[in-house]
Each structure stands twice: as structure tokens, then as C-alpha cells.
Amino acid sequence: MGCGKSVVGVLVAQRAGAPFHDLDFVIENEAGMPVSDIFRTRGEAAFRAMESRLLPTVLQPGAVVALGGGAPIAIAVPAHWGPAAVGALRGALRAIGAHSESTLMIGDRMDTDVHSGIEAGLQTILVLTGISTRESAERYPYRPTLVIDSIADLVGHTRDPFRTV
């Protein structure tokens, strides 16, 4: 949470002339409460169940979709990240007609967002607004394509975020 996927998603969708869907917003609308309240009152398992059930409603060819790092977990392996989660991410790309060459993973965690993106063959951007820091990122045997301080660093650079940031 808090890496800016909704902000960047809207900007990318506007620039591409594509529809934008944020799975968290869909879940909040159905539940009638913010994600944080769902976690607090119903628990993570209930949130993940809603996430898994509602994900197909936002996966549309050509759409820009904002998913939290747990979405592939909820689809494939509820207890942990692993090969099945990467398979689910690749399956989601196929379902919406996307290709790894034109898709990137933006997240604020090395152990979930960046790891799953790399394993799925995507370029990755680590945003330093979450649990991972520059120092902690150095401890992993893999590296994101780019590390930025804020999602705001990408504003105006959606066509080629790696060249101009």
C-alpha cells in the first residue's frame, strides 16, 4: 500500500486512452468500507477472498489495472509467494492481452512486488515509500530495473520511465 499504483495507473490510462481499474477501489465499493477497515474488521483472509473473486471483473484487454502485491497470492498460493504466484501473474498478463515487453511491475516491496515482477520477466520499479529501503534492497540477490524515491518521480515520464527518471 502507498506506492502510488493508483496515481500512476490513472496517468498511464489517460495517456494510452485506455480504461483504468483499481482492484482496491472495486473491493472498497463492494464492502462499503476502506481496505484498512476490511483488514481490521474482517481480516486478511476475507480481503483476499474478495480480491480473488473480483479480480476477473477488472481484467479487460487493453485496460490499465492497479493490483496490490497480494493479488497474485490470492489467486494462486494464499500462504506464500512462489512459482505459482508468478504463473498467476503471467496468466493475468495473457488474460488481458499484455506482454512482458510492454508491462512493468511497480511496487514498494523487494520480497513480493519486485521479486514477482522479475520472475515474470517484467522490468521493475522499486518505490521507496514502503517497507523496502535502498539499504535493504542491496541484501537481495536480484535488483529492480529502477529505484525511485516517490511515485511522483514518474509523472510526465510514462512513455519511457527508465530513460527520463
C-alpha positions in Angstrom: 0.0 0.0 0.0 1.1 3.5 -0.6 3.4 3.1 -3.6 1.2 5.2 -5.9 -0.1 2.5 -8.2 -3.5 4.3 -8.5 -2.0 7.6 -9.3 0.4 6.2 -12.0 -2.3 3.9 -13.3 -4.7 6.8 -14.0 -1.9 8.7 -15.7 -0.9 5.7 -17.9 -4.5 5.0 -18.8 -5.1 8.6 -19.7 -2.1 8.8 -21.9 -2.9 5.5 -23.5 -6.6 6.3 -23.9 -7.4 3.1 -22.0 -9.8 2.3 -19.2 -8.4 2.2 -15.7 -9.4 -0.1 -12.9 -8.1 -0.2 -9.4 -9.0 -3.5 -7.7 -8.8 -2.0 -4.2 -11.5 0.6 -5.2 -13.7 -2.2 -6.5 -13.3 -4.1 -3.3 -14.0 -0.9 -1.2 -17.1 -0.2 -3.2 -18.5 -3.7 -2.7 -17.6 -3.8 1.0 -18.7 -0.3 1.7 -15.5 0.4 3.7 -11.8 1.2 3.1 -9.4 -1.7 2.7 -7.8 -0.9 6.0 -11.2 -1.4 7.7 -11.7 -4.7 5.9 -8.4 -5.9 7.2 -9.2 -4.7 10.7 -12.8 -5.9 11.0 -12.9 -9.0 8.7 -9.2 -10.0 8.4 -6.8 -10.5 5.6 -8.3 -13.8 4.5 -11.7 -12.2 3.9 -10.0 -9.4 1.9 -8.0 -11.9 -0.2 -11.2 -13.8 -0.9 -12.9 -10.7 -2.2 -9.8 -9.8 -4.2 -9.7 -13.2 -5.8 -13.4 -13.1 -6.6 -13.4 -9.6 -8.0 -10.1 -9.7 -10.0 -11.8 -11.1 -13.1 -14.1 -8.2 -13.2 -11.3 -5.7 -13.8 -9.1 -7.8 -16.2 -10.1 -6.5 -19.6 -8.0 -6.4 -22.8 -6.2 -3.1 -23.2 -7.1 -1.9 -19.7 -4.7 -0.5 -17.1 -5.2 -2.3 -13.9 -3.8 -1.5 -10.4 -3.3 -4.6 -8.3 -1.8 -4.8 -4.8 1.1 -7.2 -4.3 -1.2 -9.7 -2.7 -3.5 -10.2 -5.8 -1.3 -13.0 -7.4 -1.0 -14.6 -3.9 -4.8 -14.7 -3.5 -5.2 -16.2 -7.0 -2.6 -18.9 -6.7 -1.0 -19.5 -3.3 -2.7 -18.0 -0.4 0.0 -18.7 2.1 3.2 -17.6 0.4 4.9 -16.3 -2.7 6.3 -18.9 -5.0 6.3 -20.2 -8.6 2.5 -20.5 -8.7 2.2 -16.8 -7.9 4.5 -15.9 -10.9 2.4 -18.3 -13.0 -0.7 -16.4 -11.9 0.9 -13.1 -12.8 1.8 -14.4 -16.3 -1.7 -15.8 -16.6 -3.2 -12.4 -15.8 -1.0 -10.8 -18.5 -2.2 -13.4 -21.0 -5.8 -12.8 -19.9 -5.6 -9.1 -20.7 -3.6 -9.5 -23.9 -0.4 -7.9 -22.4 3.2 -8.9 -23.0 6.1 -8.7 -20.6 7.9 -6.3 -23.0 5.2 -3.7 -22.6 4.3 -4.3 -18.9 6.2 -3.3 -15.8 5.8 -4.0 -12.1 5.8 -1.0 -9.8 5.9 -1.7 -6.1 7.3 -0.8 -2.7 8.5 -4.3 -1.6 11.5 -6.2 -2.8 10.3 -9.6 -1.5 6.9 -9.5 -3.2 6.4 -6.8 -5.9 9.9 -6.7 -7.4 10.6 -10.4 -7.0 7.4 -11.5 -8.7 7.9 -8.9 -11.5 11.4 -10.1 -12.2 10.3 -13.8 -12.1 7.5 -13.0 -14.6 10.1 -11.4 -16.9 9.0 -7.8 -16.3 11.0 -4.7 -15.8 10.5 -3.5 -12.2 10.5 -0.2 -10.3 11.0 -0.1 -6.6 9.4 2.9 -4.9 10.9 3.8 -1.6 7.6 4.5 0.1 7.0 1.1 1.8 8.9 -1.5 3.7 12.0 -1.7 1.4 14.8 0.8 1.6 17.9 1.3 -0.6 19.9 -0.5 2.0 17.5 -3.4 2.4 17.2 -3.8 -1.4 21.0 -4.4 -1.6 20.6 -7.5 0.5 18.6 -9.3 -2.2 20.3 -11.4 -4.9 18.2 -9.6 -7.6 17.8 -5.9 -8.4 14.9 -3.8 -9.7 15.3 -2.1 -13.0 15.0 1.3 -11.3 14.7 2.6 -7.7 12.9 5.9 -7.1 12.1 7.8 -4.0 8.4 8.6 -4.9 5.9 7.6 -7.5 5.8 11.4 -8.3 9.2 10.9 -9.9 7.3 9.1 -12.8 4.8 11.9 -13.5 5.4 13.1 -17.0 7.6 10.0 -17.8 5.0 7.3 -18.5 6.1 6.6 -22.1 9.7 5.6 -21.0 10.1 5.8 -17.2 13.6 4.3 -17.4 15.1 6.8 -19.8 13.9 10.0 -18.1 13.8 9.4 -14.4 
